Amino acid sequence: MPERRDPAVWGTDIEIIPVSRRDAVIELIRQSFAAPILHAMGVAPERLIKLSQIVQRIPVRRLLYPNGMSYLSQVCDAIQADCSGVISV
């Protein structure tokens, strides 16, 4: 879950913070752009089950990073470093 921050206010640190499973499900539901459509179709309960299953298997993180293209390579490096500890091929 990305969160851009103004570097003049927050500094230029990049943080990747684990999110609890409960908070991850809530955030995924909140960020779902198709929620009204799924609700109208009557499949909203299945979506909650699927999202719960996803966060059981895949760790969710909050990414806090400074706004600006000049920080992009540092943000990418931080994401790659975090993923290397999670993903095994």
Buried (B, 14 or more C-beta within 10 A) or exposed (E): BEEBBEBEEBEEEBEBEEBEBEBBBEBBEEEBEEEEEBEEEEEBEEBBEEBBEBBEEEBBBBBBBBBEEEBEEBBEEBBEEBEEEEEEE
